Amino acid sequence: WDVVFELPMYISFLKFSSFFKSKSIGWISIPFDIACLILFKIEKLFSKNENIRFEILNKNEFIKWKDLDQFISKWQDQQKISLNKSKEFYNWRLFAPCTEYNIIIMYINEIPAGVSIVREVVQNKIPTLAILDFMILKENLSYSSNLIFQIKNFAYERKREFIICMMNKSIYGRYAFLKSLFIRSPFIFKLIIKKLNFSPEGIEFYNENNWHLTWIDSDDL
């Protein structure tokens, strides 16, 4: 078994009410909540774009989405190393008993440009939205912040207070999550692999910049 690299967890804050309430100091959340609301409004102002449209699907609708195979195939071709995603993969990953997911699709000029899969969880008594998957085609990287804000807007509507995601550091930078006010948390996962019957080039395989890895679920927390 080898540890390939670390996978930090990143957090964005929409409210602090439940967090401070769990510490028995709920009253102190007011100025923090006001600051978060102001930042949210500013992001909303800068995220407007008439050429962008979003669609939110449940897992059954996503599996039947007419553009699924084409989008995943094109996205996969643009990655050096990533999970082998397909309709079969999502049929397995999204349909565990008692699980619900939402899929946010970003269209630019009515062409699929990005997809994110999210799940509502309660983490340490805090209503949280976990970003399980985040994919944007390379030609649309400049619109990453638009998709991230739509995730925030979805979380805000669902009364989630924290948004969490796990990803390798180069993906965090590529998608400009820091620009969207996601900060690194103290929680760190590790990618651990066991080589079986394949022999990837060591330099390529162990280079974190070659990977695209974003997946976290409530069972992983």
C-alpha positions in Angstrom: 0.0 0.0 0.0 1.3 3.5 -0.8 0.2 7.0 0.2 0.1 8.9 -3.0 -0.8 12.4 -1.7 -3.0 14.2 0.7 -6.6 15.3 0.1 -7.5 18.3 2.2 -11.0 19.2 3.1 -12.1 22.8 2.3 -14.9 24.7 3.9 -17.0 27.7 2.9 -19.3 29.4 5.5 -22.8 30.7 4.9 -23.9 31.0 8.5 -22.5 30.3 12.0 -25.7 30.0 14.0 -25.6 26.2 14.5 -21.9 26.2 15.0 -21.9 28.7 17.9 -25.1 27.2 19.3 -23.4 23.9 19.6 -20.8 25.7 21.7 -23.5 27.3 23.8 -22.6 30.8 22.6 -25.3 31.2 19.9 -25.6 34.9 20.5 -22.1 35.6 19.1 -23.1 34.4 15.6 -25.0 37.6 14.7 -22.0 39.6 13.4 -20.5 36.6 11.6 -23.9 35.8 9.9 -24.2 39.4 8.8 -20.7 39.3 7.3 -21.4 36.0 5.5 -24.6 37.5 4.1 -22.8 40.5 2.7 -20.2 38.4 1.1 -22.9 36.2 -0.4 -24.7 39.2 -1.9 -21.4 40.4 -3.4 -20.7 37.0 -5.0 -24.3 37.0 -6.4 -23.7 40.3 -8.0 -20.6 39.2 -9.8 -21.9 35.8 -10.8 -24.7 37.0 -13.1 -24.2 36.0 -16.7 -27.0 35.9 -19.3 -25.3 33.2 -21.2 -25.3 30.7 -18.3 -28.2 28.5 -17.3 -28.4 26.0 -14.5 -30.5 22.8 -14.1 -30.9 20.8 -10.9 -31.6 17.1 -11.2 -32.2 14.3 -8.8 -30.2 11.1 -9.2 -32.8 9.4 -11.3 -33.1 12.3 -13.7 -29.3 12.5 -13.9 -28.9 8.9 -15.0 -31.5 9.6 -17.7 -29.9 13.0 -18.7 -29.5 12.9 -22.5 -26.1 14.5 -22.4 -24.5 12.4 -19.6 -22.5 10.0 -21.8 -21.2 12.7 -24.1 -20.3 15.1 -21.3 -18.5 12.5 -19.2 -16.6 11.1 -22.2 -15.4 14.6 -23.2 -14.4 15.5 -19.6 -12.6 12.2 -19.1 -10.6 12.7 -22.2 -9.3 16.0 -20.7 -7.9 14.3 -17.5 -4.7 12.5 -17.1 -5.7 10.5 -14.1 -9.2 10.4 -12.6 -11.9 8.0 -11.5 -13.3 5.9 -14.4 -16.7 7.7 -14.4 -19.6 6.4 -16.5 -23.3 5.9 -16.3 -22.6 2.5 -14.7 -20.3 4.2 -12.1 -23.0 6.7 -11.1 -25.7 4.0 -11.1 -23.5 2.2 -8.4 -22.3 5.3 -6.5 -25.5 7.3 -6.3 -28.0 4.5 -5.5 -26.9 3.3 -2.1 -29.9 2.8 0.2 -31.3 5.8 2.0 -29.2 8.3 0.1 -30.3 11.4 -1.8 -28.2 13.5 -4.1 -28.7 16.6 -6.2 -26.9 17.3 -9.5 -26.3 20.8 -10.6 -25.6 21.2 -14.3 -24.2 24.4 -15.8 -25.0 25.2 -19.5 -23.2 28.0 -21.4 -25.1 29.0 -24.5 -27.2 25.9 -23.9 -24.2 23.6 -24.1 -23.3 21.5 -21.0 -20.2 23.0 -19.5 -20.0 21.8 -15.9 -21.5 19.3 -13.5 -21.5 19.1 -9.7 -23.0 16.5 -7.4 -24.0 17.5 -3.9 -25.5 16.0 -0.8 -27.2 17.5 2.3 -25.7 16.2 5.5 -25.6 17.1 9.2 -22.0 17.3 10.3 -21.4 17.8 14.1 -24.9 19.2 14.4 -24.3 21.7 11.6 -26.5 21.6 8.5 -24.0 21.1 5.8 -23.8 20.6 2.0 -21.1 18.2 0.8 -19.7 18.6 -2.7 -19.2 15.1 -3.9 -18.1 15.8 -7.5 -17.1 18.9 -9.4 -16.3 18.8 -13.2 -15.9 21.6 -15.7 -14.7 21.2 -19.2 -11.3 22.8 -19.7 -12.5 25.3 -22.2 -14.9 26.6 -19.5 -12.6 26.9 -16.5 -13.1 30.6 -16.3 -16.7 29.9 -15.3 -15.8 27.8 -12.3 -16.9 30.6 -9.9 -20.3 30.7 -11.5 -20.9 27.0 -10.8 -19.5 27.3 -7.3 -21.9 30.2 -6.6 -24.8 28.2 -7.8 -23.8 25.5 -5.3 -23.8 28.2 -2.6 -27.2 29.5 -3.7 -28.6 25.9 -3.5 -27.1 25.5 0.0 -28.5 28.8 1.0 -32.0 27.9 -0.2 -31.8 24.5 1.7 -30.7 26.4 4.9 -27.3 24.7 4.9 -24.7 26.7 6.9 -21.4 25.1 5.9 -20.3 23.7 2.5 -17.5 21.2 2.5 -15.5 19.5 -0.3 -12.4 17.3 -0.6 -10.0 17.5 -3.5 -6.4 17.4 -4.4 -4.6 20.7 -4.1 -4.1 21.4 -7.8 -7.8 21.0 -8.5 -8.6 23.4 -5.7 -6.3 25.9 -7.5 -7.5 25.1 -11.0 -11.1 25.7 -10.1 -10.3 28.9 -8.1 -12.1 27.7 -4.9 -10.1 30.2 -2.9 -11.6 33.0 -4.9 -15.0 31.6 -3.9 -14.0 31.8 -0.2 -13.3 28.1 0.4 -10.6 27.7 3.0 -8.5 24.7 4.0 -9.7 23.0 7.1 -7.6 21.0 9.6 -9.1 17.7 8.3 -7.0 15.8 5.7 -7.7 12.6 3.9 -5.1 10.6 2.1 -5.1 8.8 -1.2 -3.9 5.3 -0.5 -3.5 2.8 -3.4 -2.3 -0.8 -3.8 -0.7 -1.7 -7.1 -2.0 -5.0 -8.5 -1.5 -5.8 -12.1 -0.6 -2.4 -13.5 2.6 -0.5 -13.8 2.0 3.3 -14.3 5.0 5.5 -14.7 6.0 6.4 -11.2 6.7 10.1 -11.9 3.4 10.5 -13.7 1.3 8.5 -11.2 2.7 10.1 -8.0 2.5 13.6 -9.4 -0.5 15.2 -7.7 -0.9 17.7 -10.6 -1.9 14.8 -12.9 -4.9 13.8 -10.8 -8.5 15.0 -10.7 -10.0 13.6 -7.5 -13.1 15.1 -5.8 -15.3 12.8 -3.9 -16.5 12.9 -0.3 -19.6 11.3 1.2 -21.1 11.4 4.7 -19.7 7.9 5.3 -16.2 9.4 4.8 -16.5 12.1 7.3 
